[in-house]
Amino acid sequence: MNIVQKASKFLLLLIVLVGFSQCKTQNSTTKAPFEITEKIYFNFAGGKKGTSGTTIKVVGKATTLNLAFSTIFFQNHEYKIVPDFRGDQFLLIGTKTKLIKGDMNMHQDAVGEYGNKAPDVTNKIPFELLNNEAILVYQINGKDFYYKIKNIKQLDDVFYP
């Protein structure tokens, strides 16, 4: 009986250790292998009727060669980015455009708006951020890391013809 108890305790311990080793953790860092020198965003409207959106721009200097950027989470949206490296300097620009579709019934009387779909207001990103904060996803040797950008400056709105 003593051997069975020891074996079962060992087996239980082994299962717990293996279970914890399989957990995926987010690698969030405060010391990143880059320095951000400029962080701005602006809202825009126009270009095409019913079009509006937001553009975020991050400029910085990399301190390592094994660095790649993929995504910025900002104002409840995920921005895919293509980084522009020039030596150790980089430029990241992400734009999210939304087109207001004309299939909504706008009426003075609420009954006249029957049949309109409610807007989707669900949280689309896995982070709780303030309006002027973003999460930058970067990779070093293929491993994802997350860096929180604070105090992003808002520029004046841009209206395209």
N, C-alpha and C positions, 0 to 999 in steps of 0.2 A: 504494500500500500504506500509506503514511504517513497518508493521509486516512481510510482504512478503520480503522486502529488508533485514531486520535483519535476517530472517530465511535463506535466500539465502547466505548471508555473512557467517553465522555460518556454514552452510553446506559446503561451499567452503573451509573455514578454517579447518573443520574436515577432508575433503578429502585430503588436502595438508598435514596435520599432519600424517594421516594414511599412506599416500604415502611415506613420509620420514622415518617413523618408520619401513617400510618393506625393506629399502635399506640394503644390506649386505656390511659391511665395512671390510677391511683387518686390522687385528690387528698386526701392525708392532711395534716392541719394540726395544729399544736400551739397556734397562736394562733387561736382561733375568734371569731366575731362575737357571742359570748354568754358569760356567766359562769354556771357551775353552782354553786348554793348548797346543794343537798341532793341526795344520791344514796343510795337505800336499796333493799333488796329483802327479801322474805320468802316462805317456802314456806307453802302452805296445804293443808288436807285437809278433806274433808267437803262438806256441802251436798247432794250426791247420792252414794249408795253407790259406792265405787270411784273417786271423783274426787279429784284432787290437782293441784298446779301451783305456779307461781311468779309473783309480781307484782314488777315493777321500777318504781320511781318516781324521776323526775328533775325537780328544780325549779331554775329559773334566771332570769336576766335577760338579755334581748336588747339588743344595742347597734346593731342595724340593723333597718330595716323590711322588707327584702327576704328575710326568713328563713323557711324552712319545714322541718319535720321529717317523716320518713317511717318510719324503721326503727331498731330497736336490736338489735344482735347481742349476746347474753348467754348464758353457760353453754350453749354449743353449740346455741342456738335463735335463730330470727329472730322478733322481736316487732314486729308492725305497731302503730303508735301513731297516735293522733289528738291533736295538741297542743291545749292549752287556753291561749290567749293572753288576758291581761288587762292591757292597756297594754303595758309593756315586760317584764312578768313572764310566764313560761310554766310549764306543768305538763305533763309527759309521763308517761303510765302505759301500761305494756305487761303483758299477762297471757297466760301460756301454760298451758292446762289440758290435762291428760291423763286420759282415762277408762280405767281398767283393765277390760278386757273379760273376761267370765266364760267365754270359750271355751277356757280352758287347763285341762289335767288336772294337778292337783297330787296327787302320790301319795307315800307313804312310800318305796316302792320305785321306783328310777329307771326301771325297765322300764314301770311304769304311766304314766309321763309321755311315752311314745312318741307321736309325732304332734304335739306342741306345736311351734309355730314359735319359732325363736330370736329374741330381741329385736334390733331394729335399732340398732346401736351405731356406725353410720358417722358421720363428722364432717359435719354439715349446713351449716356456715357456712364462709366462705372466710378465716377469721382464726384464728390461734392465740392464745388468751386465757387468762389465769389465771381462777380461779373468781370473783374479785371485780373483774374488768375487763369493760368493754363497749365496743362501737363504736357510736357514734351517727351515723347518716346524716342529713345536712342538705343543703338546697339554697339557693343564692343565685342569683337570676336564672335558675332552671331547671338550674343546673349542680350535680352531686353532689359533696359533700365528706364526709370521714370524720374523726371526732374520737374519740380514745380516752379513755374515762373510767376512772380508776383508783381503787382503794380504796373500792369501793362497800360500804357498811355493811349487814351482815345483821341483821335484826330477828328476834325470836323467832317460831317457827312459830305459825300461826293455825289453830285447829280450829273449823270451822263446824258447827253442829248439823244 
